[in-house]
Amino acid sequence: HLDHPILIESKPQQYHSAVWQSNGASVAYLTNGPDAYVGYYQLAEKRHFIFDKKQFVDFPKDGELYNASVTELSISDDGQRVFFGIKPKQVAVDNGGVQVWNTADKLPFPRKLSVNGWNDRAKLAVWQPITQQFSMVTSVSFPYQELLPGQQMALVYDPMTHEPQFDYDAPIDFYLRDVVTGSQRLVLAKQSPDRTKMGVSTQGDYIAYFKEKDWWIYDIKRDTHRNLTGLLGHSFVD
């Protein structure tokens, strides 16, 4: 066993949430405090990278590093990208005791207040240590995400897009986002929010989904949809 001394600090520092690349070639970690940062270390190369938010003009204003299940610190399988969460500093809001309920609102007032236009929800960021590039994966417009295998593409969406409505949950518009280039496209419109009706292949090349009483396959690379069950003469509902 070989030790890899990574850090020598001149002041006390708390390190936490260390995660490994899937093949063990690198490790990432977070620190606490007002000057908290993300660290990334490559074992074979003995290279140590520090994420400094001051270097990136597009780092969210008043944003803080935030590690939770929805924005968990992680490293892509190829070791090129580090994902972590950012959340704005919480500011107390006083509405003076006035509540304005509107039937045209996407959410009932209490839920609307807690969501706060998705401003307070932690957002996922991606950092490329080697090239020192940084960008946001999610945003106020697309606050939810699911990283696909390989961690270069992500499904992003806003569950409130088709609210208000009368079902338990509204249908969802899923967009496929390239986390490196930032480009994205709509791939599933008004898809059921029931995740048993959608799945991603293990290599991240295909998305299977149930819609209009049939199972379909979406080919990510070719940007094509194919009905798998429409000509089989059987019902695949329920």
C-alpha atoms as an extended CHARMM CRD file, in Angstrom:
* protein
*
       238  EXT
         1         1  HSD       CA              0.0000000000        0.0000000000        0.0000000000  PROA      1               0.0000000000
         2         2  LEU       CA              1.2970000000        3.4550000000       -0.9100000000  PROA      2               0.0000000000
         3         3  ASP       CA              0.3060000000        6.6470000000        0.8280000000  PROA      3               0.0000000000
         4         4  HSD       CA             -0.5370000000        9.6920000000       -1.2440000000  PROA      4               0.0000000000
         5         5  PRO       CA             -0.1010000000       12.8750000000        0.7950000000  PROA      5               0.0000000000
         6         6  ILE       CA             -2.4400000000       15.3540000000       -0.8790000000  PROA      6               0.0000000000
         7         7  LEU       CA             -2.7350000000       18.3720000000        1.3600000000  PROA      7               0.0000000000
         8         8  ILE       CA             -0.6130000000       20.4940000000        3.5940000000  PROA      8               0.0000000000
         9         9  GLU       CA             -2.6500000000       23.2700000000        5.1840000000  PROA      9               0.0000000000
        10        10  SER       CA             -1.3100000000       26.1970000000        7.1550000000  PROA      10              0.0000000000
        11        11  LYS       CA             -4.6270000000       26.5280000000        8.9990000000  PROA      11              0.0000000000
        12        12  PRO       CA             -7.1180000000       23.9760000000       10.3270000000  PROA      12              0.0000000000
        13        13  GLN       CA             -9.5210000000       22.7140000000        7.6750000000  PROA      13              0.0000000000
        14        14  GLN       CA            -12.4170000000       20.2590000000        7.7120000000  PROA      14              0.0000000000
        15        15  TYR       CA            -12.6010000000       17.7920000000        4.8370000000  PROA      15              0.0000000000
        16        16  HSD       CA            -15.6760000000       15.6890000000        4.1120000000  PROA      16              0.0000000000
        17        17  SER       CA            -17.7590000000       13.7660000000        1.5510000000  PROA      17              0.0000000000
        18        18  ALA       CA            -14.7620000000       12.1990000000       -0.2400000000  PROA      18              0.0000000000
        19        19  VAL       CA            -15.7630000000       10.1690000000       -3.3190000000  PROA      19              0.0000000000
        20        20  TRP       CA            -13.7710000000        7.9650000000       -5.6870000000  PROA      20              0.0000000000
        21        21  GLN       CA            -13.7720000000        7.7040000000       -9.4550000000  PROA      21              0.0000000000
        22        22  SER       CA            -15.3860000000        4.3770000000      -10.4250000000  PROA      22              0.0000000000
        23        23  ASN       CA            -11.9760000000        2.7970000000      -11.2230000000  PROA      23              0.0000000000
        24        24  GLY       CA            -10.2390000000        4.3230000000       -8.1850000000  PROA      24              0.0000000000
        25        25  ALA       CA             -7.9580000000        6.5540000000      -10.2780000000  PROA      25              0.0000000000
        26        26  SER       CA             -8.9620000000        9.8130000000       -8.6050000000  PROA      26              0.0000000000
        27        27  VAL       CA            -10.7150000000       11.1980000000       -5.5600000000  PROA      27              0.0000000000
        28        28  ALA       CA            -12.7700000000       14.3550000000       -4.9210000000  PROA      28              0.0000000000
        29        29  TYR       CA            -13.6870000000       15.9850000000       -1.6220000000  PROA      29              0.0000000000
        30        30  LEU       CA            -15.3090000000       19.0480000000       -0.0920000000  PROA      30              0.0000000000
        31        31  THR       CA            -14.2300000000       21.4200000000        2.6530000000  PROA      31              0.0000000000
        32        32  ASN       CA            -16.2290000000       23.5050000000        5.1220000000  PROA      32              0.0000000000
        33        33  GLY       CA            -16.1420000000       27.1480000000        6.1200000000  PROA      33              0.0000000000
        34        34  PRO       CA            -16.4700000000       30.5400000000        4.3970000000  PROA      34              0.0000000000
        35        35  ASP       CA            -13.6980000000       29.6370000000        1.9510000000  PROA      35              0.0000000000
        36        36  ALA       CA            -15.0150000000       26.1380000000        1.2420000000  PROA      36              0.0000000000
        37        37  TYR       CA            -13.8320000000       24.5560000000       -1.9880000000  PROA      37              0.0000000000
        38        38  VAL       CA            -13.8800000000       21.3590000000       -4.0380000000  PROA      38              0.0000000000
        39        39  GLY       CA            -10.6790000000       19.3650000000       -4.3350000000  PROA      39              0.0000000000
        40        40  TYR       CA             -9.7430000000       16.7590000000       -6.9370000000  PROA      40              0.0000000000
        41        41  TYR       CA             -6.6730000000       14.5100000000       -6.9150000000  PROA      41              0.0000000000
        42        42  GLN       CA             -5.3500000000       12.0960000000       -9.5660000000  PROA      42              0.0000000000
        43        43  LEU       CA             -3.3780000000        9.2680000000       -7.9590000000  PROA      43              0.0000000000
        44        44  ALA       CA             -1.1800000000        8.0980000000      -10.8380000000  PROA      44              0.0000000000
        45        45  GLU       CA             -0.3190000000       11.6080000000      -12.0030000000  PROA      45              0.0000000000
        46        46  LYS       CA             -0.0850000000       12.9550000000       -8.4300000000  PROA      46              0.0000000000
        47        47  ARG       CA             -1.9120000000       16.0610000000       -9.6040000000  PROA      47              0.0000000000
        48        48  HSD       CA             -4.0260000000       18.0920000000       -7.2100000000  PROA      48              0.0000000000
        49        49  PHE       CA             -6.7110000000       20.5350000000       -8.4270000000  PROA      49              0.0000000000
        50        50  ILE       CA             -8.6340000000       23.1010000000       -6.3910000000  PROA      50              0.0000000000
        51        51  PHE       CA            -11.9310000000       24.6100000000       -7.5310000000  PROA      51              0.0000000000
        52        52  ASP       CA            -11.8890000000       28.3350000000       -6.8280000000  PROA      52              0.0000000000
        53        53  LYS       CA            -15.3010000000       29.8770000000       -7.4560000000  PROA      53              0.0000000000
        54        54  LYS       CA            -13.7320000000       33.3410000000       -7.7630000000  PROA      54              0.0000000000
        55        55  GLN       CA            -12.1820000000       32.2500000000      -11.0730000000  PROA      55              0.0000000000
        56        56  PHE       CA            -15.5460000000       31.7030000000      -12.7370000000  PROA      56              0.0000000000
        57        57  VAL       CA            -17.7960000000       34.6360000000      -13.5390000000  PROA      57              0.0000000000
        58        58  ASP       CA            -20.7800000000       32.3300000000      -14.1050000000  PROA      58              0.0000000000
        59        59  PHE       CA            -20.6340000000       30.8640000000      -10.5980000000  PROA      59              0.0000000000
        60        60  PRO       CA            -24.0560000000       31.7070000000       -9.0770000000  PROA      60              0.0000000000
        61        61  LYS       CA            -24.0320000000       34.9320000000       -7.1040000000  PROA      61              0.0000000000
        62        62  ASP       CA            -24.2940000000       34.2720000000       -3.3440000000  PROA      62              0.0000000000
        63        63  GLY       CA            -24.0510000000       30.5520000000       -4.0720000000  PROA      63              0.0000000000
        64        64  GLU       CA            -22.5710000000       28.1090000000       -1.5790000000  PROA      64              0.0000000000
        65        65  LEU       CA            -21.3490000000       24.5410000000       -1.9780000000  PROA      65              0.0000000000
        66        66  TYR       CA            -24.1280000000       22.1850000000       -0.9630000000  PROA      66              0.0000000000
        67        67  ASN       CA            -23.8470000000       18.3970000000       -0.7850000000  PROA      67              0.0000000000
        68        68  ALA       CA            -27.1340000000       16.4990000000       -0.6860000000  PROA      68              0.0000000000
        69        69  SER       CA            -28.7280000000       13.5100000000       -2.3820000000  PROA      69              0.0000000000
        70        70  VAL       CA            -30.0650000000       15.6690000000       -5.2330000000  PROA      70              0.0000000000
        71        71  THR       CA            -26.6440000000       17.2360000000       -5.9110000000  PROA      71              0.0000000000
        72        72  GLU       CA            -24.2180000000       14.6820000000       -4.5380000000  PROA      72              0.0000000000
        73        73  LEU       CA            -20.4910000000       15.1150000000       -5.1260000000  PROA      73              0.0000000000
        74        74  SER       CA            -19.3630000000       12.6740000000       -7.8220000000  PROA      74              0.0000000000
        75        75  ILE       CA            -16.7170000000       12.0450000000      -10.4870000000  PROA      75              0.0000000000
        76        76  SER       CA            -17.5060000000       10.9680000000      -14.0370000000  PROA      76              0.0000000000
        77        77  ASP       CA            -16.3850000000        7.4780000000      -15.0400000000  PROA      77              0.0000000000
        78        78  ASP       CA            -13.6540000000        8.9090000000      -17.2800000000  PROA      78              0.0000000000
        79        79  GLY       CA            -12.3570000000       11.2160000000      -14.5330000000  PROA      79              0.0000000000
        80        80  GLN       CA            -12.8320000000       14.3590000000      -16.6390000000  PROA      80              0.0000000000
        81        81  ARG       CA            -15.7670000000       15.9270000000      -14.7780000000  PROA      81              0.0000000000
        82        82  VAL       CA            -16.5860000000       16.5780000000      -11.1310000000  PROA      82              0.0000000000
        83        83  PHE       CA            -20.2200000000       17.2200000000      -10.1700000000  PROA      83              0.0000000000
        84        84  PHE       CA            -21.3050000000       19.0580000000       -7.0420000000  PROA      84              0.0000000000
        85        85  GLY       CA            -24.1770000000       21.1200000000       -5.6720000000  PROA      85              0.0000000000
        86        86  ILE       CA            -24.6050000000       24.8650000000       -5.2530000000  PROA      86              0.0000000000
        87        87  LYS       CA            -27.3340000000       26.4770000000       -3.2100000000  PROA      87              0.0000000000
        88        88  PRO       CA            -28.0360000000       30.1900000000       -2.6010000000  PROA      88              0.0000000000
        89        89  LYS       CA            -27.6780000000       31.5750000000        0.8960000000  PROA      89              0.0000000000
        90        90  GLN       CA            -31.0030000000       31.4010000000        2.6650000000  PROA      90              0.0000000000
        91        91  VAL       CA            -32.6210000000       34.7840000000        3.2520000000  PROA      91              0.0000000000
        92        92  ALA       CA            -35.6800000000       35.1280000000        5.4790000000  PROA      92              0.0000000000
        93        93  VAL       CA            -38.6950000000       36.4750000000        3.6080000000  PROA      93              0.0000000000
        94        94  ASP       CA            -41.4740000000       38.3880000000        5.3510000000  PROA      94              0.0000000000
        95        95  ASN       CA            -44.6770000000       38.6050000000        3.3070000000  PROA      95              0.0000000000
        96        96  GLY       CA            -46.4140000000       40.6490000000        5.9750000000  PROA      96              0.0000000000
        97        97  GLY       CA            -48.8870000000       37.8790000000        6.6710000000  PROA      97              0.0000000000
        98        98  VAL       CA            -50.6200000000       38.3930000000        3.3060000000  PROA      98              0.0000000000
        99        99  GLN       CA            -51.3980000000       35.3100000000        1.2060000000  PROA      99              0.0000000000
       100       100  VAL       CA            -52.5350000000       35.7010000000       -2.3900000000  PROA      100             0.0000000000
       101       101  TRP       CA            -54.1380000000       32.5050000000       -3.7010000000  PROA      101             0.0000000000
       102       102  ASN       CA            -54.7030000000       32.4120000000       -7.4550000000  PROA      102             0.0000000000
       103       103  THR       CA            -56.3620000000       29.5660000000       -9.3680000000  PROA      103             0.0000000000
       104       104  ALA       CA            -54.0560000000       30.2570000000      -12.3110000000  PROA      104             0.0000000000
       105       105  ASP       CA            -50.9510000000       29.5840000000      -10.2130000000  PROA      105             0.0000000000
       106       106  LYS       CA            -49.0140000000       26.4550000000      -11.0640000000  PROA      106             0.0000000000
       107       107  LEU       CA            -49.0160000000       25.3930000000       -7.3950000000  PROA      107             0.0000000000
       108       108  PRO       CA            -51.2090000000       26.0510000000       -4.3470000000  PROA      108             0.0000000000
       109       109  PHE       CA            -49.9130000000       28.9340000000       -2.2660000000  PROA      109             0.0000000000
       110       110  PRO       CA            -48.0930000000       26.9450000000        0.4970000000  PROA      110             0.0000000000
       111       111  ARG       CA            -46.2640000000       24.8020000000       -2.0630000000  PROA      111             0.0000000000
       112       112  LYS       CA            -45.5530000000       27.8470000000       -4.2110000000  PROA      112             0.0000000000
       113       113  LEU       CA            -44.0010000000       29.5600000000       -1.1960000000  PROA      113             0.0000000000
       114       114  SER       CA            -41.7660000000       26.5900000000       -0.3900000000  PROA      114             0.0000000000
       115       115  VAL       CA            -40.6280000000       26.1620000000       -4.0010000000  PROA      115             0.0000000000
       116       116  ASN       CA            -39.9390000000       29.9140000000       -4.4030000000  PROA      116             0.0000000000
       117       117  GLY       CA            -39.6670000000       29.6610000000       -8.1650000000  PROA      117             0.0000000000
       118       118  TRP       CA            -36.9570000000       26.9860000000       -7.7520000000  PROA      118             0.0000000000
       119       119  ASN       CA            -34.5690000000       29.6910000000       -6.5630000000  PROA      119             0.0000000000
       120       120  ASP       CA            -33.8700000000       27.8890000000       -3.2910000000  PROA      120             0.0000000000
       121       121  ARG       CA            -33.4520000000       24.4060000000       -4.7400000000  PROA      121             0.0000000000
       122       122  ALA       CA            -29.8530000000       23.1800000000       -4.8750000000  PROA      122             0.0000000000
       123       123  LYS       CA            -28.5080000000       23.1720000000       -8.4530000000  PROA      123             0.0000000000
       124       124  LEU       CA            -26.0160000000       20.7450000000       -9.9690000000  PROA      124             0.0000000000
       125       125  ALA       CA            -22.7290000000       22.1280000000      -11.3240000000  PROA      125             0.0000000000
       126       126  VAL       CA            -19.9990000000       20.4520000000      -13.3560000000  PROA      126             0.0000000000
       127       127  TRP       CA            -16.2950000000       21.2860000000      -13.1460000000  PROA      127             0.0000000000
       128       128  GLN       CA            -13.6520000000       20.0180000000      -15.5730000000  PROA      128             0.0000000000
       129       129  PRO       CA            -10.4100000000       20.1810000000      -13.5510000000  PROA      129             0.0000000000
       130       130  ILE       CA             -8.0560000000       19.4100000000      -16.4330000000  PROA      130             0.0000000000
       131       131  THR       CA             -9.3290000000       22.2170000000      -18.6550000000  PROA      131             0.0000000000
       132       132  GLN       CA            -10.5450000000       24.4020000000      -15.7680000000  PROA      132             0.0000000000
       133       133  GLN       CA            -14.0450000000       24.8150000000      -17.1900000000  PROA      133             0.0000000000
       134       134  PHE       CA            -17.2110000000       25.2550000000      -15.1750000000  PROA      134             0.0000000000
       135       135  SER       CA            -20.9300000000       25.3340000000      -15.9770000000  PROA      135             0.0000000000
       136       136  MET       CA            -24.3230000000       24.6780000000      -14.4300000000  PROA      136             0.0000000000
       137       137  VAL       CA            -26.2250000000       21.5040000000      -15.2960000000  PROA      137             0.0000000000
       138       138  THR       CA            -29.5080000000       22.6360000000      -13.7440000000  PROA      138             0.0000000000
       139       139  SER       CA            -31.0910000000       26.0580000000      -13.3870000000  PROA      139             0.0000000000
       140       140  VAL       CA            -34.2680000000       27.8230000000      -12.3100000000  PROA      140             0.0000000000
       141       141  SER       CA            -35.7810000000       26.8950000000      -15.6920000000  PROA      141             0.0000000000
       142       142  PHE       CA            -34.6730000000       23.2440000000      -15.4380000000  PROA      142             0.0000000000
       143       143  PRO       CA            -34.2050000000       22.5030000000      -11.7190000000  PROA      143             0.0000000000
       144       144  TYR       CA            -34.2760000000       18.6880000000      -11.8260000000  PROA      144             0.0000000000
       145       145  GLN       CA            -31.7870000000       16.3480000000      -13.4490000000  PROA      145             0.0000000000
       146       146  GLU       CA            -30.8260000000       12.7360000000      -13.9810000000  PROA      146             0.0000000000
       147       147  LEU       CA            -27.2790000000       12.0380000000      -15.1440000000  PROA      147             0.0000000000
       148       148  LEU       CA            -27.0740000000        9.3160000000      -17.7800000000  PROA      148             0.0000000000
       149       149  PRO       CA            -24.3680000000        6.6060000000      -17.6940000000  PROA      149             0.0000000000
       150       150  GLY       CA            -21.0500000000        8.1050000000      -18.7630000000  PROA      150             0.0000000000
       151       151  GLN       CA            -22.0850000000       11.3880000000      -17.1230000000  PROA      151             0.0000000000
       152       152  GLN       CA            -21.8020000000       13.4830000000      -20.2720000000  PROA      152             0.0000000000
       153       153  MET       CA            -25.5400000000       13.7270000000      -20.8740000000  PROA      153             0.0000000000
       154       154  ALA       CA            -28.3350000000       14.5230000000      -18.4360000000  PROA      154             0.0000000000
       155       155  LEU       CA            -32.1040000000       14.5880000000      -18.5600000000  PROA      155             0.0000000000
       156       156  VAL       CA            -33.2490000000       17.9610000000      -17.1950000000  PROA      156             0.0000000000
       157       157  TYR       CA            -36.8120000000       19.0770000000      -16.5540000000  PROA      157             0.0000000000
       158       158  ASP       CA            -39.2370000000       21.2450000000      -14.6180000000  PROA      158             0.0000000000
       159       159  PRO       CA            -42.1000000000       19.2490000000      -13.0410000000  PROA      159             0.0000000000
       160       160  MET       CA            -44.2640000000       22.4020000000      -12.9120000000  PROA      160             0.0000000000
       161       161  THR       CA            -44.2820000000       23.1020000000      -16.6670000000  PROA      161             0.0000000000
       162       162  HSD       CA            -47.7700000000       21.6620000000      -17.2260000000  PROA      162             0.0000000000
       163       163  GLU       CA            -49.3140000000       22.7410000000      -13.9330000000  PROA      163             0.0000000000
       164       164  PRO       CA            -52.0350000000       23.4160000000      -12.9320000000  PROA      164             0.0000000000
       165       165  GLN       CA            -53.9170000000       20.2590000000      -13.9160000000  PROA      165             0.0000000000
       166       166  PHE       CA            -56.1890000000       17.6390000000      -12.3430000000  PROA      166             0.0000000000
       167       167  ASP       CA            -54.0410000000       14.4870000000      -12.2320000000  PROA      167             0.0000000000
       168       168  TYR       CA            -51.9390000000       13.5810000000       -9.2170000000  PROA      168             0.0000000000
       169       169  ASP       CA            -48.7710000000       14.7010000000      -11.0460000000  PROA      169             0.0000000000
       170       170  ALA       CA            -48.4150000000       16.7250000000      -14.2230000000  PROA      170             0.0000000000
       171       171  PRO       CA            -46.7760000000       15.2940000000      -17.3550000000  PROA      171             0.0000000000
       172       172  ILE       CA            -43.1500000000       16.2770000000      -17.8660000000  PROA      172             0.0000000000
       173       173  ASP       CA            -41.1300000000       17.6610000000      -20.7690000000  PROA      173             0.0000000000
       174       174  PHE       CA            -37.7170000000       15.9610000000      -20.6580000000  PROA      174             0.0000000000
       175       175  TYR       CA            -34.7520000000       17.7130000000      -22.2660000000  PROA      175             0.0000000000
       176       176  LEU       CA            -31.4500000000       16.0030000000      -23.0320000000  PROA      176             0.0000000000
       177       177  ARG       CA            -28.5330000000       18.2450000000      -22.0290000000  PROA      177             0.0000000000
       178       178  ASP       CA            -24.8780000000       17.8600000000      -22.9190000000  PROA      178             0.0000000000
       179       179  VAL       CA            -23.1600000000       18.8230000000      -19.6690000000  PROA      179             0.0000000000
       180       180  VAL       CA            -19.9080000000       19.6680000000      -21.5020000000  PROA      180             0.0000000000
       181       181  THR       CA            -21.2210000000       21.8910000000      -24.3000000000  PROA      181             0.0000000000
       182       182  GLY       CA            -24.4150000000       23.0670000000      -22.5980000000  PROA      182             0.0000000000
       183       183  SER       CA            -26.5380000000       22.2840000000      -25.6660000000  PROA      183             0.0000000000
       184       184  GLN       CA            -29.9000000000       20.6390000000      -25.0600000000  PROA      184             0.0000000000
       185       185  ARG       CA            -32.9390000000       19.4250000000      -26.9600000000  PROA      185             0.0000000000
       186       186  LEU       CA            -36.4700000000       18.3120000000      -26.1430000000  PROA      186             0.0000000000
       187       187  VAL       CA            -36.6620000000       14.5130000000      -26.3700000000  PROA      187             0.0000000000
       188       188  LEU       CA            -39.9390000000       13.6270000000      -24.5920000000  PROA      188             0.0000000000
       189       189  ALA       CA            -42.9200000000       15.9770000000      -24.4490000000  PROA      189             0.0000000000
       190       190  LYS       CA            -45.6950000000       15.4750000000      -21.8930000000  PROA      190             0.0000000000
       191       191  GLN       CA            -44.2310000000       12.1800000000      -20.7180000000  PROA      191             0.0000000000
       192       192  SER       CA            -45.7500000000       10.4130000000      -17.7100000000  PROA      192             0.0000000000
       193       193  PRO       CA            -43.9960000000       11.2910000000      -14.4200000000  PROA      193             0.0000000000
       194       194  ASP       CA            -44.2550000000        7.5980000000      -13.4390000000  PROA      194             0.0000000000
       195       195  ARG       CA            -40.6200000000        6.4890000000      -13.6530000000  PROA      195             0.0000000000
       196       196  THR       CA            -41.6540000000        2.8360000000      -14.1020000000  PROA      196             0.0000000000
       197       197  LYS       CA            -42.6910000000        3.9890000000      -17.5710000000  PROA      197             0.0000000000
       198       198  MET       CA            -39.1840000000        5.1100000000      -18.5440000000  PROA      198             0.0000000000
       199       199  GLY       CA            -35.6610000000        3.6960000000      -18.2930000000  PROA      199             0.0000000000
       200       200  VAL       CA            -32.1300000000        4.2980000000      -19.5920000000  PROA      200             0.0000000000
       201       201  SER       CA            -29.8430000000        1.6360000000      -21.0660000000  PROA      201             0.0000000000
       202       202  THR       CA            -26.7160000000        0.6860000000      -19.0980000000  PROA      202             0.0000000000
       203       203  GLN       CA            -24.4100000000        2.4210000000      -21.6070000000  PROA      203             0.0000000000
       204       204  GLY       CA            -26.6000000000        5.5200000000      -21.7930000000  PROA      204             0.0000000000
       205       205  ASP       CA            -27.3020000000        5.1790000000      -25.5270000000  PROA      205             0.0000000000
       206       206  TYR       CA            -31.0600000000        4.5870000000      -25.3950000000  PROA      206             0.0000000000
       207       207  ILE       CA            -34.1130000000        5.6620000000      -23.4440000000  PROA      207             0.0000000000
       208       208  ALA       CA            -37.1040000000        3.3200000000      -23.2820000000  PROA      208             0.0000000000
       209       209  TYR       CA            -40.4780000000        4.8720000000      -22.5020000000  PROA      209             0.0000000000
       210       210  PHE       CA            -44.1710000000        3.9760000000      -22.4450000000  PROA      210             0.0000000000
       211       211  LYS       CA            -46.4730000000        6.3760000000      -24.2840000000  PROA      211             0.0000000000
       212       212  GLU       CA            -49.7560000000        6.2120000000      -26.2210000000  PROA      212             0.0000000000
       213       213  LYS       CA            -50.2760000000        2.5760000000      -25.0980000000  PROA      213             0.0000000000
       214       214  ASP       CA            -46.9460000000        1.3700000000      -26.5570000000  PROA      214             0.0000000000
       215       215  TRP       CA            -43.2890000000        1.0120000000      -25.6130000000  PROA      215             0.0000000000
       216       216  TRP       CA            -40.8530000000        3.1710000000      -27.5450000000  PROA      216             0.0000000000
       217       217  ILE       CA            -37.0680000000        3.4500000000      -27.8570000000  PROA      217             0.0000000000
       218       218  TYR       CA            -35.2890000000        6.7660000000      -28.2340000000  PROA      218             0.0000000000
       219       219  ASP       CA            -31.8300000000        6.5210000000      -29.8280000000  PROA      219             0.0000000000
       220       220  ILE       CA            -29.7890000000        9.3410000000      -28.2800000000  PROA      220             0.0000000000
       221       221  LYS       CA            -26.9990000000        9.3940000000      -30.8710000000  PROA      221             0.0000000000
       222       222  ARG       CA            -29.3390000000        9.3030000000      -33.8780000000  PROA      222             0.0000000000
       223       223  ASP       CA            -32.0620000000       11.4460000000      -32.2500000000  PROA      223             0.0000000000
       224       224  THR       CA            -34.7690000000        9.0200000000      -33.4400000000  PROA      224             0.0000000000
       225       225  HSD       CA            -37.8590000000        7.4270000000      -31.8420000000  PROA      225             0.0000000000
       226       226  ARG       CA            -39.0480000000        3.9130000000      -32.6930000000  PROA      226             0.0000000000
       227       227  ASN       CA            -42.2580000000        2.1800000000      -31.6640000000  PROA      227             0.0000000000
       228       228  LEU       CA            -41.4040000000       -1.3300000000      -30.4240000000  PROA      228             0.0000000000
       229       229  THR       CA            -44.8460000000       -2.7770000000      -29.7390000000  PROA      229             0.0000000000
       230       230  GLY       CA            -47.2980000000       -1.0540000000      -32.1060000000  PROA      230             0.0000000000
       231       231  LEU       CA            -47.3770000000       -3.8890000000      -34.6690000000  PROA      231             0.0000000000
       232       232  LEU       CA            -47.4330000000       -6.8100000000      -32.2430000000  PROA      232             0.0000000000
       233       233  GLY       CA            -51.2000000000       -6.9190000000      -31.8480000000  PROA      233             0.0000000000
       234       234  HSD       CA            -51.1750000000       -7.0420000000      -28.0470000000  PROA      234             0.0000000000
       235       235  SER       CA            -52.0060000000       -4.5470000000      -25.3370000000  PROA      235             0.0000000000
       236       236  PHE       CA            -49.1070000000       -3.3750000000      -23.2130000000  PROA      236             0.0000000000
       237       237  VAL       CA            -51.1920000000       -1.1580000000      -20.9400000000  PROA      237             0.0000000000
       238       238  ASP       CA            -50.6790000000       -1.9050000000      -17.2200000000  PROA      238             0.0000000000
